[in-house]
Amino acid sequence: MTPQPLARRNSSTKYVVAHFMVGNSYPYTVNNWKSDILLAHQSGFDGFALNVGSDNWQPQQVANAYEAAQQSGTGFKLFMSFDMSSLPCSTASDAAALRTYITTYATHPNQFIYNGRVFASTFAGESCKFGQTSVQAGWSTQFIQQLSGTNAVHFVPSFFVDPSDFQSFNGAIDGIFNWNSAWPIQVTTSFASSLTSLVGDLFSASLSTLNPLSSLVGSTATDQQYINALHSMNGQKTYMAAVSPWFFTHYSPQTYNKNWIYLSDDHLYAKRWESLMAIRDQVDVVQHLTWNDYGESHYIGPIEGAQPNSEAWVDGFDHTGWLNLTSYYATAFKTGSFPIITKDQIIMWSRPHPALATAPDPVGQPANFQITQDKIWAVVLAASPATVTLSTSSSQSQTFNVSAGLTKLSMPIQAGGFMHATLQRNGHTSINLQPQNFTFNPNPSSYNFNALVVASP
C-alpha cells in the first residue's frame, strides 16, 4: 500500500516533547522540577508528557511541575500521559480521577493546548472500559464527552493494538501515539539469526553480514502503518511518533521480571531522528522516550530523584550528552531544515563490557544480548572540515576526515579498552574527549548493557 499523507491539519506547528515518569519524582521539590524544565527547554524540548500512575502522592508532584513550568518563564508546556498499566479503569468512577487532572490544569498557562483543546495521552489503556460495554464507549462516554468547553480534550493515546483496529476507536481518539516506533523491537536474537542466515552466534558475522540489521535501525515502517490507518478514519487525526536513544532493563523474576535489550546500535538516536525528518510532513509531535525512565535505560535527563531499583545499571552512566543531539535534531524537526553548526562538538558512547562477557549475576544475561556490537559510537558536529581520531586502546585508533555538519562514526572496542576522541584542524587540537572512569571491563560483576555517554563541553 502506498503511504498516503494525512489530511491537512489545523495546526502546522511541530512539537517535540519528552516522556517524564512522575513516579520517579517522589523527592522532587519545585526547584528540582524547574531545573529539569530549564534544561529540557534549552535542549529543544517544548514540553513534558507527565506519566502519572496510582500513587497517592503523584497529584502533588504534578502540581509542583505546573508551578515550576510557570516559574521558569519559558512557556514550557505540560500534559497528562495517563499510565493505564497502573491506573484502574474498570468502573465509571475510575474515569473521574483522569478528568480531575484535565479540569485542574486545562486553563493553566503551561498546559499544552493543541488545536484549541487540552492535549492528553496515555501509556496503554486499550482494554479500559470504565464500566461500559466497550473500550470505545468507555473512553468516549466517561472521558471525552464529559469534558467540554475549556476542558475539551485532544486525545492521542498510546494504545497497543494493531493499526487495523484503530477504526474501533472512532469517536474516542483524536490521534495515536506510536510508542514502540522508537526502537526496532522486532530485532530479536532469533530474528537476527534468520535474517543474516547465520549458523551459530552472531559474533561470527562480518560487518557486511550484519548490515541488514543496521538498515532496520530508525525505520519508519510502523510509522507508515499508523499514518495510513489514521488516514482511513473520520476527520483529521494527530500522529505522534517516538524517538529514543537506548533500551536495556535488568529486573529479576522476583521484581519486575524484565530483562532484555532492544537493538540500539548504529547510532539509533541520530538515525531515528533523520528518518522522521524524511516523513516530517506526516508527523505532528515527536515524543522522546524518556526524560527519566532509569529502569529501562532510555533516560536523557540527569540521574536524580527516585530510582525503581535500577541503581546497579544506571548510577554512573550519564546520558545527558545526548541532549546536545536533541537540540540539533529537535530544531531540524520543528523548522524543517538542519541548523548550521557554529561550534565543534563530539558526543560519544559505549557499553561498559563485552556483549559475551559472563558475570556472577543471578538475573542472567538479558534477552537479545547477542545482537549488540562491541563498539564505541560517536557523533561529530563540526563547524568546518576537520580530522577526527577515535581510539579504543594504545594500539587501536582510526582517523576520519569529516566535513562541516554532522558525521556519525564508530569503531570496535575490545576488553580493557577505553573511549578517546580528538578533533583537529590545521594541526590544532580543539577537542580532546576521554572519560577517565571508563574501561571496557572483561570481568563485570553484573550484566550492564546500558551506555555511558560523554560529550565535549
ABEGO torsion letter per residue (X at the ends): XBBBBBBBBABABBBBBBBBBAAAAAABBAAAAAAAAAAAAAAGBABBBBBBBABAAAAAAAAAAAAAAAAAGAGBBBBBBBBAAABBAABAAAAAAAAAAAAAAAABAABBBBGGBBBBBBBEGAABAGGBABAAAAAAAAAAAABBEAABBBBBBBBBBBAAAAAAABGABAEBBBAAAABBAABBAAAAAAAAGBBEBAAABBAAAAAAAAAABGBAAAAAAAAAAAAABBEBBBBBBBBBABBBBBBBAABAGBBBBBBABGGAAAAAAAAAAAAAAABABBBBOBAABAAAGABABBBBEBBBGAAAAABGBBAAAAAAAAAAAAAAAAAGBBBBBABBBBBBBBBABBAABBBBBAAEBBBGAAABBBBBBBBBBBABBBBBBBBABAABBBBBBBBBEBBBBBBBBBBGBBBBBBBBBGGBBABBBBBAABBBBABBABBBABBBBBBBX
